[in-house]
Amino acid sequence: MTPGTQLHDLTALEQAAAVRAGEVSPVELVEHVLRRIEDLDPGLGAFLTVTPERALTAARRAERRVRGGGELPPLHGVPTAIKDLNNTAGVRTTFGSTVLAENVPTVDDAVVTRLADAGTISVGKTSTPEFGFPCYTDNELVGPARCPWDPTRLAGGSSGGAAVAVAAGMLPVAQGSDGGGSIRIPASVNGLVGLKPSRGRVSNAPFGSDVTGLGTNGPLARTVRDAAALLDAMAGPVIGDPAWAPPLPPGETFLGAADRPPGRLRIGRHLESPMADAGLEPEVQTAFDDAARLLEELGHEVEDVPSGLLGADVLGAFERVWTLSGTLLPVPPERVGELRPLTRELRARGLALSAREAMEALTALRLFARRFTTATAGYDVLLAPVTTMTPRPLGWFDADGDGAADFERQKRYAAFTAVFNVTGHPAVSVPLYWTPDGLPVGTMLVGRPADEVTLVALAAQLEAARPWRHRHPPSWD
């Protein structure tokens, strides 16, 4: 570590290297992030639950392993946190709802186990909106997750708490999940790298969203290399998974892909969304055009993707499938009134669907995914916006208490991301642009099916060409 460097200035991989070199201990890292959380979280709303005793116990265990010698995982001793949509045995898991405020699971989700096996140390549960439905993060338990670049604005969602924790320097990396943009949107809002892996790359065991196939876990980080290393820790199937992405060749890693040039790629500019009239705000359009120019300057072939690929009813089918999750919410009938207006609205829509309507919607999305994947197979990568607007003010979506109106605003705001949950393509938001008043605007890169390697290599090339690691929100120091 260089003189004057604070522990939160280090990337996750640098923290792990410092642990291996004996320059810092896992206990010191955990104590540092716990102090950061205590100082910063009251004004930002990143956490629903903090577990200092469990984290320090795990850190002491990690420290003993360091002293014992032998090879250590790439992220050994690095603090992180788990999104509160993921089950953690013995740790309160609320799903962002007062209905489950005291829920304590008896099992870990598979991704939680993998991250622990990789040597990372969870310090708690990051905030999420109620049952992960919205593309912003707010709940009745701790209130809104606020963008650290401007705390009068929402942090995005549904992995908003995770993104805030990383962007504010409370954590070097964090786990998120993405069923319609829930990693990429908060990454864009908070100036981070947020990677939604291919369908089947990271297991959703033991419960997961396997019926719809929309959701997956993935990393949020400040650098591409950290995101790749966290994906390495998460990736891999569990016996019984209904789908799995092909593994990398023996000896290869996603972290290794971040250190390789991507070659000259054919990149398609994709500006068609299911919301036909959802235009881009001028600053978002500027960010998109700027990214396209940078890709051309790096030697890539950039061209417009033909329009007309989405079809007439993909949005309607997605809406119906999205509401299906609401039919399975573990909410006793007598407590439905405690749910937020949006949750009640989507739950009611899902319950109103017939079995035939649900199957028709699922089938329509599968057919669309095949058509879209075939039509775009000639491109190595697609370039698209993440959101149509800059970060939204607190209360912008739901201040009127109308769940249906809230949902319509979300559809217009997040008009591009959900397509790639339907198709299962890997996609990443990279922080290439900041507005004149200092707000991040991410740009989305979409890879071929199961080709996170090219996506990681290209994102790393962009980061080298226009570094962003030095950018920090005002609360950083």
C-alpha positions as CSV (number, residue, x, y, z in Angstrom):
1,M,0.0,0.0,0.0
2,T,1.3,3.5,-0.9
3,P,1.5,6.2,1.8
4,G,-1.8,8.0,2.2
5,T,-3.9,5.3,0.7
6,Q,-7.0,4.4,2.7
7,L,-8.3,0.9,2.8
8,H,-11.5,1.8,0.9
9,D,-9.4,3.3,-1.9
10,L,-8.2,-0.2,-2.7
11,T,-10.1,-2.4,-5.2
12,A,-11.2,-5.8,-4.0
13,L,-8.3,-7.5,-5.8
14,E,-5.9,-5.0,-4.2
15,Q,-7.3,-5.7,-0.8
16,A,-6.9,-9.4,-1.4
17,A,-3.3,-8.9,-2.5
18,A,-2.6,-6.8,0.6
19,V,-4.0,-9.6,2.7
20,R,-1.8,-12.2,1.0
21,A,1.3,-9.9,1.4
22,G,0.6,-9.5,5.1
23,E,0.1,-5.7,4.7
24,V,-3.4,-5.8,6.1
25,S,-5.5,-8.5,7.8
26,P,-9.1,-9.5,7.0
27,V,-10.1,-8.3,10.5
28,E,-8.7,-4.8,9.8
29,L,-10.6,-4.8,6.5
30,V,-13.9,-5.8,8.1
31,E,-13.4,-3.3,11.0
32,H,-12.8,-0.5,8.4
33,V,-15.9,-1.2,6.4
34,L,-18.0,-1.5,9.5
35,R,-16.8,2.0,10.5
36,R,-17.6,3.3,7.0
37,I,-21.1,1.8,7.2
38,E,-21.7,3.3,10.6
39,D,-20.6,6.7,9.4
40,L,-22.2,6.8,5.9
41,D,-25.2,4.5,5.8
42,P,-27.6,6.6,7.9
43,G,-27.6,9.2,5.1
44,L,-27.6,6.8,2.2
45,G,-29.7,3.7,3.1
46,A,-27.5,0.9,1.7
47,F,-28.2,-1.7,4.4
48,L,-31.2,-3.4,5.9
49,T,-29.2,-5.6,8.3
50,V,-25.5,-5.3,9.4
51,T,-23.9,-8.4,11.0
52,P,-20.7,-7.2,12.7
53,E,-20.2,-10.2,15.0
54,R,-20.6,-12.7,12.3
55,A,-18.4,-10.7,10.0
56,L,-15.6,-10.4,12.5
57,T,-15.8,-14.1,13.4
58,A,-15.5,-14.9,9.6
59,A,-12.6,-12.5,9.4
60,R,-10.7,-14.1,12.2
61,R,-11.2,-17.4,10.5
62,A,-9.9,-16.0,7.2
63,E,-6.9,-14.6,9.1
64,R,-6.0,-18.0,10.5
65,R,-6.1,-19.4,7.0
66,V,-3.6,-16.7,5.9
67,R,-1.3,-17.5,8.7
68,G,-1.5,-21.2,7.9
69,G,0.1,-20.7,4.5
70,G,-1.0,-22.3,1.2
71,E,-2.8,-20.9,-1.8
72,L,-5.6,-18.5,-1.2
73,P,-8.6,-17.7,-3.4
74,P,-8.3,-14.4,-5.4
75,L,-10.7,-12.6,-3.1
76,H,-9.8,-14.1,0.2
77,G,-10.5,-11.8,3.1
78,V,-12.4,-9.2,1.1
79,P,-15.5,-7.7,2.7
80,T,-18.8,-7.8,0.8
81,A,-22.5,-8.1,1.4
82,I,-25.6,-10.0,0.2
83,K,-28.7,-8.5,-1.3
84,D,-31.7,-8.9,1.0
85,L,-33.6,-10.9,-1.8
86,N,-31.1,-13.8,-1.2
87,N,-31.6,-16.3,1.6
88,T,-28.9,-16.3,4.3
89,A,-29.1,-19.0,7.0
90,G,-29.3,-17.5,10.4
91,V,-29.4,-13.9,9.2
92,R,-32.6,-11.8,8.8
93,T,-33.8,-11.8,5.2
94,T,-36.7,-9.4,4.7
95,F,-37.1,-9.2,1.0
96,G,-37.6,-5.5,1.6
97,S,-41.0,-6.1,3.2
98,T,-42.5,-5.4,6.6
99,V,-44.4,-8.7,6.2
100,L,-41.1,-10.6,6.5
101,A,-39.3,-8.2,8.8
102,E,-38.4,-11.0,11.2
103,N,-37.9,-13.7,8.7
104,V,-34.7,-15.8,9.3
105,P,-34.0,-18.5,6.7
106,T,-32.5,-21.8,7.6
107,V,-30.6,-22.2,4.3
108,D,-28.2,-20.2,2.2
109,D,-28.8,-19.5,-1.4
110,A,-26.1,-21.2,-3.6
111,V,-24.5,-17.9,-4.5
112,V,-24.1,-17.1,-0.8
113,T,-22.3,-20.3,-0.3
114,R,-20.1,-19.8,-3.3
115,L,-19.0,-16.3,-2.2
116,A,-18.2,-17.6,1.3
117,D,-16.2,-20.5,-0.2
118,A,-14.3,-17.9,-2.3
119,G,-13.1,-16.3,0.9
120,T,-15.2,-13.2,0.9
121,I,-16.8,-12.0,4.1
122,S,-20.3,-10.7,4.3
123,V,-21.0,-7.8,6.6
124,G,-24.7,-7.9,6.2
125,K,-27.7,-7.6,3.9
126,T,-28.1,-4.7,1.4
127,S,-31.4,-2.9,0.9
128,T,-33.8,-3.9,-1.8
129,P,-37.4,-2.7,-2.7
130,E,-40.3,-4.9,-1.6
131,F,-39.8,-8.3,-3.2
132,G,-37.5,-6.7,-5.8
133,F,-40.3,-5.5,-8.1
134,P,-39.3,-1.9,-8.8
135,C,-36.3,-0.4,-10.7
136,Y,-35.7,1.9,-7.7
137,T,-34.9,1.0,-4.1
138,D,-37.3,2.1,-1.3
139,N,-39.1,0.2,1.4
140,E,-40.9,0.7,4.7
141,L,-38.1,-0.7,6.7
142,V,-35.2,1.8,6.1
143,G,-36.6,4.1,3.5
144,P,-34.9,4.9,0.1
145,A,-31.4,4.0,-1.0
146,R,-29.9,7.3,-2.1
147,C,-27.4,8.0,-4.9
148,P,-24.2,9.1,-3.2
149,W,-23.4,11.4,-6.1
150,D,-26.6,13.3,-5.2
151,P,-28.5,12.0,-2.2
152,T,-31.7,13.8,-3.3
153,R,-31.9,11.2,-6.0
154,L,-32.8,7.5,-6.0
155,A,-30.0,4.9,-6.3
156,G,-31.9,2.7,-8.8
157,G,-32.9,-0.9,-8.1
158,S,-33.5,-3.4,-7.2
159,S,-29.9,-3.9,-6.2
160,G,-29.8,-0.3,-5.1
161,G,-28.4,-0.9,-1.6
162,A,-25.5,-3.0,-3.0
163,A,-24.7,-0.3,-5.5
164,V,-24.7,2.5,-2.9
165,A,-22.5,0.5,-0.6
166,V,-19.9,0.0,-3.3
167,A,-20.1,3.5,-4.8
168,A,-19.8,5.2,-1.4
169,G,-16.8,3.1,-0.5
170,M,-18.5,1.1,2.2
171,L,-17.6,-2.1,0.3
172,P,-15.2,-2.8,-2.6
173,V,-17.7,-5.2,-4.3
174,A,-21.2,-6.5,-3.7
175,Q,-23.5,-9.2,-4.9
176,G,-26.7,-8.1,-6.7
177,S,-29.4,-9.8,-8.7
178,D,-31.1,-8.8,-12.0
179,G,-34.5,-9.9,-13.3
180,G,-35.3,-6.8,-15.5
181,G,-32.3,-4.5,-15.1
182,S,-31.8,-4.7,-11.3
183,I,-27.9,-4.8,-11.5
184,R,-27.4,-2.6,-14.5
185,I,-29.7,0.2,-13.5
186,P,-28.1,0.9,-10.1
187,A,-24.7,0.5,-11.7
188,S,-25.6,3.2,-14.2
189,V,-27.0,5.5,-11.5
190,N,-24.1,5.1,-9.2
191,G,-21.1,5.1,-11.6
192,L,-20.2,1.4,-11.3
193,V,-19.6,-1.7,-13.3
194,G,-22.7,-4.0,-13.1
195,L,-22.7,-7.3,-14.9
196,K,-25.8,-9.4,-15.5
197,P,-24.4,-12.8,-16.4
198,S,-25.9,-15.2,-19.0
199,R,-28.9,-17.3,-18.0
200,G,-27.5,-20.3,-16.2
201,R,-24.1,-18.9,-15.5
202,V,-24.8,-18.4,-11.8
203,S,-27.1,-20.8,-10.0
204,N,-30.4,-19.7,-8.5
205,A,-30.5,-22.7,-6.2
206,P,-32.3,-23.7,-4.1
207,F,-35.3,-21.6,-4.9
208,G,-34.7,-18.9,-7.5
209,S,-36.8,-17.6,-10.4
210,D,-36.5,-20.7,-12.6
211,V,-40.1,-20.6,-13.8
212,T,-39.7,-17.3,-15.7
213,G,-35.9,-17.6,-16.3
214,L,-35.6,-13.8,-16.0
215,G,-33.5,-13.5,-12.8
216,T,-29.9,-14.1,-12.1
217,N,-27.2,-13.1,-9.6
218,G,-24.2,-11.0,-10.6
219,P,-21.5,-8.6,-9.4
220,L,-21.4,-4.8,-8.7
221,A,-17.9,-3.3,-8.6
222,R,-15.9,-0.2,-9.2
223,T,-13.6,-1.9,-11.8
224,V,-14.0,-4.4,-14.5
225,R,-11.3,-6.7,-13.0
226,D,-13.1,-6.7,-9.6
227,A,-16.4,-7.5,-11.3
228,A,-14.8,-10.4,-13.3
229,A,-13.2,-11.8,-10.2
230,L,-16.5,-11.7,-8.3
231,L,-18.2,-13.4,-11.3
232,D,-15.6,-16.2,-11.1
233,A,-16.5,-16.7,-7.5
234,M,-20.2,-16.8,-8.2
235,A,-20.3,-18.9,-11.4
236,G,-21.1,-22.5,-11.8
237,P,-24.2,-24.7,-11.8
238,V,-25.7,-26.7,-8.9
239,I,-27.1,-30.2,-9.5
240,G,-30.8,-29.8,-10.4
241,D,-30.5,-26.4,-12.1
242,P,-32.9,-26.3,-15.1
243,A,-30.3,-24.4,-17.3
244,W,-26.6,-23.8,-17.2
245,A,-24.2,-21.8,-19.3
246,P,-21.2,-23.8,-20.7
247,P,-18.2,-23.6,-18.4
248,L,-15.0,-21.8,-19.5
249,P,-12.2,-23.9,-20.9
250,P,-10.0,-25.5,-18.2
251,G,-7.6,-22.9,-16.7
252,E,-9.5,-19.9,-18.0
253,T,-11.2,-17.3,-15.8
254,F,-13.3,-14.2,-16.3
255,L,-10.6,-12.3,-14.5
256,G,-8.2,-13.5,-17.2
257,A,-10.5,-12.2,-19.9
258,A,-10.2,-8.7,-18.4
259,D,-6.5,-8.8,-19.2
260,R,-6.8,-9.8,-22.8
261,P,-7.6,-7.5,-25.8
262,P,-11.0,-8.1,-27.3
263,G,-9.9,-7.9,-30.9
264,R,-11.8,-5.9,-33.5
265,L,-15.5,-6.4,-32.9
266,R,-18.7,-5.8,-34.9
267,I,-20.9,-3.7,-32.6
268,G,-24.6,-3.0,-33.2
269,R,-26.1,0.3,-31.9
270,H,-29.5,-0.8,-30.5
271,L,-31.9,2.0,-29.8
272,E,-35.2,0.2,-30.1
273,S,-37.2,-0.5,-27.0
274,P,-40.5,-2.2,-26.3
275,M,-41.8,1.2,-25.2
276,A,-42.1,2.7,-28.6
277,D,-42.4,6.3,-27.5
278,A,-39.8,6.2,-24.7
279,G,-37.2,8.6,-26.1
280,L,-33.9,9.4,-24.5
281,E,-33.2,12.5,-22.4
282,P,-30.6,14.6,-24.1
283,E,-27.9,13.8,-21.6
284,V,-28.6,10.0,-22.0
285,Q,-28.4,10.4,-25.8
286,T,-25.1,12.2,-25.4
287,A,-23.7,9.4,-23.3
288,F,-24.8,6.8,-25.8
289,D,-23.3,8.6,-28.8
290,D,-20.1,9.3,-26.8
291,A,-19.8,5.5,-26.1
292,A,-20.3,4.7,-29.8
293,R,-17.6,7.2,-30.8
294,L,-15.2,5.7,-28.3
295,L,-15.7,2.2,-29.6
296,E,-15.0,3.4,-33.1
297,E,-11.9,5.2,-31.9
298,L,-10.7,1.9,-30.4
299,G,-11.0,0.3,-33.9
300,H,-14.4,-1.5,-33.6
301,E,-16.9,-1.6,-36.4
302,V,-20.1,0.2,-35.1
303,E,-23.3,0.2,-37.0
304,D,-27.0,0.6,-36.4
305,V,-29.1,-2.5,-35.6
306,P,-32.1,-2.7,-37.9
307,S,-35.4,-1.7,-36.2
308,G,-38.5,-4.0,-36.0
309,L,-36.8,-6.8,-34.0
310,L,-38.9,-6.5,-30.9
311,G,-42.4,-7.4,-32.2
312,A,-45.7,-5.9,-31.1
313,D,-46.5,-7.6,-27.8
314,V,-43.1,-8.4,-26.2
315,L,-43.8,-5.7,-23.6
316,G,-47.3,-7.0,-22.8
317,A,-45.9,-10.6,-22.5
318,F,-43.1,-9.4,-20.2
319,E,-45.5,-7.5,-18.0
320,R,-47.7,-10.6,-17.6
321,V,-44.7,-12.8,-16.8
322,W,-43.3,-10.2,-14.4
323,T,-46.5,-10.2,-12.4
324,L,-46.4,-14.0,-12.1
325,S,-43.8,-13.7,-9.4
326,G,-46.4,-11.8,-7.3
327,T,-48.6,-14.9,-7.2
328,L,-46.0,-16.7,-5.1
329,L,-45.3,-14.1,-2.5
330,P,-45.4,-15.6,1.0
331,V,-47.9,-13.0,2.3
332,P,-50.8,-14.2,4.5
333,P,-54.2,-12.8,3.2
334,E,-54.7,-10.8,6.4
335,R,-51.4,-8.9,5.8
336,V,-51.8,-8.0,2.1
337,G,-52.8,-4.5,3.2
338,E,-49.3,-4.0,4.5
339,L,-47.8,-4.3,1.1
340,R,-46.7,-1.2,-0.8
341,P,-49.1,0.0,-3.6
342,L,-46.9,-1.3,-6.4
343,T,-46.6,-4.7,-4.8
344,R,-50.3,-4.9,-4.3
345,E,-50.9,-3.9,-7.9
346,L,-48.6,-6.4,-9.5
347,R,-49.7,-9.2,-7.1
348,A,-53.3,-8.6,-8.1
349,R,-52.5,-8.6,-11.8
350,G,-50.6,-11.9,-11.4
351,L,-53.5,-13.5,-9.5
352,A,-55.9,-12.4,-12.2
353,L,-54.1,-14.3,-14.9
354,S,-55.5,-17.6,-16.1
355,A,-53.2,-20.5,-16.5
356,R,-53.7,-20.2,-20.3
357,E,-52.7,-16.5,-20.2
358,A,-49.7,-17.2,-18.2
359,M,-48.5,-20.0,-20.5
360,E,-49.2,-17.9,-23.6
361,A,-47.0,-15.1,-22.1
362,L,-44.2,-17.4,-21.2
363,T,-44.3,-19.0,-24.7
364,A,-44.4,-15.6,-26.4
365,L,-41.2,-14.6,-24.6
366,R,-39.4,-17.8,-25.5
367,L,-40.3,-17.3,-29.2
368,F,-39.3,-13.7,-29.1
369,A,-35.9,-14.6,-27.5
370,R,-35.2,-17.1,-30.3
371,R,-36.1,-14.6,-33.0
372,F,-34.1,-11.8,-31.5
373,T,-31.1,-13.9,-30.8
374,T,-31.1,-15.1,-34.4
375,A,-31.6,-11.6,-35.8
376,T,-28.7,-10.2,-33.9
377,A,-26.3,-13.2,-34.2
378,G,-24.1,-11.3,-36.7
379,Y,-23.0,-8.8,-33.9
380,D,-20.3,-9.6,-31.4
381,V,-21.8,-7.0,-29.0
382,L,-24.8,-4.7,-28.9
383,L,-24.6,-1.2,-27.5
384,A,-27.7,0.2,-25.8
385,P,-28.7,2.7,-23.1
386,V,-29.4,1.5,-19.6
387,T,-32.1,4.0,-18.7
388,T,-33.9,6.6,-20.7
389,M,-33.4,9.3,-18.1
390,T,-30.8,10.6,-15.6
391,P,-31.1,9.5,-12.0
392,R,-34.6,10.3,-10.7
393,P,-35.4,12.4,-7.6
394,L,-36.7,10.8,-4.4
395,G,-40.4,10.1,-4.7
396,W,-40.5,10.5,-8.5
397,F,-42.0,7.0,-9.1
398,D,-44.4,6.6,-6.2
399,A,-45.2,9.9,-4.5
400,D,-48.8,9.7,-5.5
401,G,-49.3,6.2,-4.0
402,D,-50.7,4.8,-7.2
403,G,-49.1,1.4,-8.0
404,A,-50.3,1.3,-11.6
405,A,-48.9,4.8,-12.3
406,D,-45.7,3.8,-10.6
407,F,-45.3,0.8,-12.9
408,E,-45.9,3.0,-16.0
409,R,-43.2,5.4,-15.0
410,Q,-40.8,2.5,-14.4
411,K,-41.5,1.1,-17.9
412,R,-40.6,4.4,-19.4
413,Y,-37.5,4.9,-17.3
414,A,-36.1,1.4,-17.7
415,A,-37.2,0.7,-21.3
416,F,-34.1,-1.2,-22.5
417,T,-32.8,-3.6,-19.9
418,A,-35.5,-6.3,-19.5
419,V,-35.2,-7.5,-23.2
420,F,-31.9,-9.1,-22.2
421,N,-33.4,-10.9,-19.2
422,V,-35.9,-12.4,-21.6
423,T,-33.2,-13.5,-24.1
424,G,-30.7,-14.5,-21.4
425,H,-27.8,-12.6,-23.0
426,P,-25.0,-11.3,-20.7
427,A,-25.0,-7.6,-20.3
428,V,-23.0,-5.0,-18.4
429,S,-23.3,-1.3,-17.6
430,V,-20.1,0.6,-17.7
431,P,-19.6,4.2,-16.3
432,L,-18.2,6.1,-19.3
433,Y,-20.1,9.4,-18.9
434,W,-20.9,11.9,-16.2
435,T,-23.3,14.8,-16.7
436,P,-22.1,18.4,-16.3
437,D,-23.6,18.5,-12.8
438,G,-21.8,15.3,-11.8
439,L,-24.3,12.5,-12.3
440,P,-23.2,9.1,-13.7
441,V,-24.9,7.8,-16.8
442,G,-24.0,4.2,-17.6
443,T,-24.0,2.6,-21.1
444,M,-25.0,-1.1,-21.7
445,L,-22.9,-3.6,-23.6
446,V,-24.7,-6.9,-24.5
447,G,-22.7,-10.0,-25.4
448,R,-23.5,-13.1,-27.4
449,P,-25.3,-15.9,-25.4
450,A,-22.9,-17.3,-22.8
451,D,-20.1,-15.0,-24.0
452,E,-19.2,-13.0,-20.9
453,V,-15.5,-13.3,-21.9
454,T,-15.8,-10.9,-24.9
455,L,-18.0,-8.6,-22.8
456,V,-15.4,-8.5,-20.0
457,A,-12.5,-7.9,-22.4
458,L,-14.3,-5.1,-24.2
459,A,-15.4,-3.4,-20.9
460,A,-11.8,-3.6,-19.7
461,Q,-10.6,-2.0,-22.9
462,L,-13.1,0.8,-22.4
463,E,-11.9,1.3,-18.8
464,A,-8.3,1.5,-19.9
465,A,-9.2,4.0,-22.6
466,R,-11.3,6.2,-20.2
467,P,-10.5,5.3,-16.6
468,W,-13.2,5.9,-14.0
469,R,-11.7,4.5,-10.8
470,H,-10.5,7.9,-9.7
471,R,-14.1,9.3,-9.7
472,H,-15.6,9.3,-6.2
473,P,-18.8,10.8,-4.8
474,P,-18.5,13.7,-2.3
475,S,-18.8,11.5,0.8
476,W,-15.8,9.3,-0.2
477,D,-13.0,10.7,2.0
